Amino acid sequence: MLHEIDQTLDGQRVVVVGAGVLGTMHALFALARGASVVHLERDLVPSGATVRNFGLIWVSGRAVGQELALAQRARDLWEHIALDVPDIGFRANGSITLVNNLHELQVVEKALLRDDAHARGFELLDRDAVVKRNPALQGVFVSGLFCSRDAAVESRTALGALRSFMEQTGHYDYLPGRELVGIEDNGVVDHRGIHHGGDHVILCLGATLSGFAAELFEDEPLRRVRLYMAETEPLGRTLTTSIANGDSFRYYPGFAAFANEFLERQPPLAADYAIQLLCQQRLHGGLTIGDTHEPETPGLFETLDRPMDIIEAAARLVIGPEMPRIERRWSGVYHQLRDPAPGEVYFCKEVAPGVSAITGAGGRGMTLAPAIAEESFQ
Ligand SMILES: Cc1cc2nc3c(=O)[nH]c(=O)nc-3n(C[C@H](O)[C@H](O)[C@H](O)COP(=O)(O)OP(=O)(O)OC[C@H]3O[C@@H](n4cnc5c(N)ncnc54)[C@H](O)[C@@H]3O)c2cc1C
């Protein structure tokens, strides 16, 4: 991949701050275009949204237009990057959204009639066909929407794998434990007072409630959303596709209009937390399951059990009673655009001459990151 991209940044120096997936992809694409890269990260080991996510590279539910186009491009880029960096754990496993009633089936039928159904890789599977494609599903469902374009990566190890790859270029200088505390034209200052200047400076600071990043985004049209997640002990068999349940139709913009038309209201707690089931098996066999959605606010540090009880029950329903016990839980926060303009998919702003801040890709940032990075340097 690094060898096939034009060298439009040849000889230039790029400073990237933030080593989540957005910052790491910007570092990768800057190197690929011939730049040398200095990459700063506040934490000794990045522990933001990226390492907490499912690793779903999710095309199926994207909104028609720029969001879908970017997701399709990003999915291909992930696959391409995996040729050079196999340890990102890319797998073109597809997804199945399980259907349990007539209303959910009506949503699927509408989705199948769209012009872009083929491009999304949609196929309606009856129960037998679902089980044939994913024999680990031994629970209750009547059919499923397969999406061949969905994929997955290993979110906890992908960043390290990408950094190792970049280090081999000899043009990549990674500086963990360096917090950005100031911006200057074409440069930044870290907490030790050291200035890092470049031809381009890209800030990918994710969503935090305190410090420089919080102040930077204080007046911007962004909201922070908190999600609950959990992981089971190893399943003991392979989940050959990612899975979702029919509640996910409510929350993915590509389905939401049909869901509004056909689905009944969710029970109050599920509605309050915007609960859906998404599930991805990690390479070690455990199932990452989630998720909820609530505004992240100062002082909110606990996670409640009841919302995750609903998600666990939904997972057990489709996987079957042998689903192993949950062995760990966590929460994560992402930045999402408030009231995006048509076609606006993420937040990008020049905050000083030569210094751009990029965030706000919401629950699709893992999916979109390579395509966003590609756009930044076009
Ligand atoms: C629980 C959860 C599940 C999700 N699941 C998916 C999914 O399956 N698929 C998908 O497409 N998207 C998913 N998302 C969304 C996706 O994870 C995010 O959009 C994406 O990871 C954001 O990447 P980022 O690099 O902007 O942020 P982060 O990963 O949070 O990285 C930001 C980095 O910047 C660093 N930083 C912050 N401030 C400073 C500073 N002042 N100086 C230096 N460094 C700083 C932080 O330490 C951090 O390492 C999920 C999100 C969550 C929370």
The ligand as an SDF file (V2000), in Angstrom:
LIG
                    3D

 53 58  0  0  0  0  0  0  0  0999 V2000
  -17.6850    1.5430   22.6300 C   0  0  0  0  0  0  0  0  0  0  0  0
  -17.5100    1.9870   21.2020 C   0  0  0  0  0  0  0  0  0  0  0  0
  -17.7480    1.1010   20.1630 C   0  0  0  0  0  0  0  0  0  0  0  0
  -17.5700    1.5220   18.8470 C   0  0  0  0  0  0  0  0  0  0  0  0
  -17.6690    0.6120   17.8340 N   0  0  0  0  0  0  0  0  0  0  0  0
  -17.3340    0.9750   16.5720 C   0  0  0  0  0  0  0  0  0  0  0  0
  -17.2760    0.0140   15.5350 C   0  0  0  0  0  0  0  0  0  0  0  0
  -17.4130   -1.1830   15.7600 O   0  0  0  0  0  0  0  0  0  0  0  0
  -17.0430    0.4480   14.2570 N   0  0  0  0  0  0  0  0  0  0  0  0
  -16.8290    1.7690   13.9770 C   0  0  0  0  0  0  0  0  0  0  0  0
  -16.6770    2.1040   12.8150 O   0  0  0  0  0  0  0  0  0  0  0  0
  -16.7620    2.6930   14.9720 N   0  0  0  0  0  0  0  0  0  0  0  0
  -16.9970    2.3230   16.2420 C   0  0  0  0  0  0  0  0  0  0  0  0
  -16.9460    3.2390   17.2560 N   0  0  0  0  0  0  0  0  0  0  0  0
  -16.5100    4.6000   16.9540 C   0  0  0  0  0  0  0  0  0  0  0  0
  -14.9810    4.6640   16.8490 C   0  0  0  0  0  0  0  0  0  0  0  0
  -14.3880    3.8750   17.8460 O   0  0  0  0  0  0  0  0  0  0  0  0
  -14.5090    6.1040   16.9870 C   0  0  0  0  0  0  0  0  0  0  0  0
  -15.1970    6.9390   16.0710 O   0  0  0  0  0  0  0  0  0  0  0  0
  -13.0230    6.1960   16.6850 C   0  0  0  0  0  0  0  0  0  0  0  0
  -12.2970    5.2310   17.4130 O   0  0  0  0  0  0  0  0  0  0  0  0
  -12.5170    7.5840   17.0110 C   0  0  0  0  0  0  0  0  0  0  0  0
  -11.1230    7.5730   16.7970 O   0  0  0  0  0  0  0  0  0  0  0  0
  -10.2290    8.7720   17.2900 P   0  0  0  0  0  0  0  0  0  0  0  0
   -8.8410    8.4800   16.8460 O   0  0  0  0  0  0  0  0  0  0  0  0
  -10.8510   10.0720   16.9090 O   0  0  0  0  0  0  0  0  0  0  0  0
  -10.3770    8.7510   18.8870 O   0  0  0  0  0  0  0  0  0  0  0  0
   -9.6410    7.9020   20.0280 P   0  0  0  0  0  0  0  0  0  0  0  0
   -9.5090    6.4810   19.6690 O   0  0  0  0  0  0  0  0  0  0  0  0
  -10.3540    8.2430   21.2840 O   0  0  0  0  0  0  0  0  0  0  0  0
   -8.1760    8.4910   20.0520 O   0  0  0  0  0  0  0  0  0  0  0  0
   -7.8910    9.8300   20.4510 C   0  0  0  0  0  0  0  0  0  0  0  0
   -6.4820    9.8310   21.0170 C   0  0  0  0  0  0  0  0  0  0  0  0
   -6.0800   11.1720   21.2250 O   0  0  0  0  0  0  0  0  0  0  0  0
   -5.3330   11.2250   22.4260 C   0  0  0  0  0  0  0  0  0  0  0  0
   -5.3490   12.6050   22.9420 N   0  0  0  0  0  0  0  0  0  0  0  0
   -6.4260   13.2950   23.3960 C   0  0  0  0  0  0  0  0  0  0  0  0
   -6.0500   14.4990   23.8170 N   0  0  0  0  0  0  0  0  0  0  0  0
   -4.7020   14.5960   23.6240 C   0  0  0  0  0  0  0  0  0  0  0  0
   -3.7390   15.6100   23.8520 C   0  0  0  0  0  0  0  0  0  0  0  0
   -4.0580   16.8010   24.3860 N   0  0  0  0  0  0  0  0  0  0  0  0
   -2.4250   15.3560   23.5210 N   0  0  0  0  0  0  0  0  0  0  0  0
   -2.0820   14.1350   22.9670 C   0  0  0  0  0  0  0  0  0  0  0  0
   -2.9560   13.1500   22.7480 N   0  0  0  0  0  0  0  0  0  0  0  0
   -4.2570   13.3740   23.0510 C   0  0  0  0  0  0  0  0  0  0  0  0
   -6.0710   10.2570   23.3430 C   0  0  0  0  0  0  0  0  0  0  0  0
   -5.2400    9.8380   24.4270 O   0  0  0  0  0  0  0  0  0  0  0  0
   -6.4170    9.1310   22.3760 C   0  0  0  0  0  0  0  0  0  0  0  0
   -5.4420    8.1000   22.3370 O   0  0  0  0  0  0  0  0  0  0  0  0
  -17.1550    2.8590   18.5820 C   0  0  0  0  0  0  0  0  0  0  0  0
  -16.9380    3.7360   19.6400 C   0  0  0  0  0  0  0  0  0  0  0  0
  -17.0970    3.3190   20.9450 C   0  0  0  0  0  0  0  0  0  0  0  0
  -16.8270    4.2770   22.0640 C   0  0  0  0  0  0  0  0  0  0  0  0
  1  2  1  0
  2  3  1  0
  2 52  2  0
  3  4  2  0
  4  5  1  0
  4 50  1  0
  5  6  2  0
  6  7  1  0
  6 13  1  0
  7  8  2  0
  7  9  1  0
  9 10  1  0
 10 11  2  0
 10 12  1  0
 12 13  2  0
 13 14  1  0
 14 15  1  0
 14 50  1  0
 15 16  1  0
 16 17  1  0
 16 18  1  0
 18 19  1  0
 18 20  1  0
 20 21  1  0
 20 22  1  0
 22 23  1  0
 23 24  1  0
 24 25  2  0
 24 26  1  0
 24 27  1  0
 27 28  1  0
 28 29  2  0
 28 30  1  0
 28 31  1  0
 31 32  1  0
 32 33  1  0
 33 34  1  0
 33 48  1  0
 34 35  1  0
 35 36  1  0
 35 46  1  0
 36 37  1  0
 36 45  1  0
 37 38  2  0
 38 39  1  0
 39 40  1  0
 39 45  2  0
 40 41  1  0
 40 42  2  0
 42 43  1  0
 43 44  2  0
 44 45  1  0
 46 47  1  0
 46 48  1  0
 48 49  1  0
 50 51  2  0
 51 52  1  0
 52 53  1  0
M  END
$$$$
